[in-house]
């Protein structure tokens, strides 16, 4: 695993997604029975090398997934169609953050560190109490 890869992703999110208040490596921060030790909204980053093929000369072609656990503290406002539009927009503002993350990472190549990233999925994740979680997965490739 390459720490420069992790640093590049975290720095990109910090630079491009102003609404994120906490960006860190995924270390299980949300997997606690107490209030997680993060500021919300947060993005927790994990990188997996999902397929590695050895090339001539000993280098490897690596396919990597970048997984983000993006967590929000739930708001008390409703996004119900019966709520006034300003209330609905505030209740759904987390979707703006997810869109900003996508714009920051989709087709970004870390200034040549890896091939352009592409989104594989964004799905609601395991949540507890007043926390809403989304799992975003991007894929890239590079020679190592």
N, C-alpha and C positions, 0 to 999 in steps of 0.2 A: 504494500500500500504506500501511496505517495502523499506525504503531508502537504506538499505544495498544491496538490489537487484539492485537498480539503480547504486549505487556506484560500485558494482562488475562488471556490464556490461561496464560502462564507463572506469574503470581501465583496463579491459581486452582489450578493443579497443586501449587504449593508449599504452599498453604494446606490443600488437601484430601487430598493423597497423601503421607503421611509417609514411606513407604518409598522414594520417589525421592530419590536422593542428588545428582543433577545434572539441572538443567533449563535448557535453553539454546535459542537459535535454531539451526536445522539449518544447519551450515556444512561438512558433509562430515567431521565429526569421526570417524566410524566407518570412513571409507574410507581406511584407512592400513594398511600392511603391518606396522606396529609396534603396540604397545599404544595404543589410543585415548586422547586426553587428556581423559578424563571419569572420573567416579566412577560405579560401577554400584550399582543400576540407574539408568539415565538416560532422560530423555525429551527428544528433540530436535524442536523445533516448526518447521513451515513452513506458510505461508499462501499459498494461490493464489486469485486471482480468476478463476473458471472461466467465468463468463458475466456480462457487463455490458450493460445496456440503458439507453439514454438516455431520460429522462422529460421531460415538458414543463418548461420553465424551466431545463434544463441539468443537473439532478440525475441521478444514475444509480441504477438498481436493480442491486445486485451480489449474485451468488451466489458464495460463497466456500467453499473446502475448507480445513480445518485438518488437516494431516497430522502425525502423531507417529511418529517412529522411537523405539521403546522397546526398549532393549537391556539384557540381563542377562548377567552373567558366568556361564557354565555351572557347575553344581555337580557334584561327583563322585558324589553319591548317585543312586540309581536310582529311577525311578517304576514299576519293574516290579511286576507283581502278586505276584511272589515276595518282594519286599522287605517288611520290617515297615512297618506303617502310618505310624509317625512319620517314617521315612525317606522314604516316598512323599510324605507331606504336605510335608516340607521341599523335596523335589525339585520339587514342583509349585507352590511358593509364589509363583513369578512370576505365576501366573494370578490370585492375589489382588491383585497390583499392577495388572494389566490391568483387573480388575473395579473397583478403586478409581478408576482413571482414568476408566472409563466412567461411574461414578456421579457423578464430579465434573463431567463435561462434558455428559452427556446431558440435554437440556432446559434447560441453563444459558444465560442470555442476556446475560451480562456486564453486569448491572445496566442493561439497556436499550440497550447499545452495538450489539447485533445481535439478530436473531430467535433463538429457542431453537435450540441445536445439536441435531443428530440424527446418530447413527452411521450411516455407510455401509458400513464394513467394518473388520475386524481380521484380518489375515492374517500368517503368518510371512513374514519378509523375508530378503533376502540376508544371509548370516552367514559368519563366518570364524573359524577357530580355536576358542577357547573362549567365543565370544560368540553368544548367541541373540537375534535381533531380531524384533520384531513391528511391522507398519505398521498404524496405526490412522488412519482417516479419518472426520472429522465434517464436516457441511455446515451452513451457515447462510446467511442473507440479510440485507441491510441497504440503506438508502438512503445514498448518498454524494454 
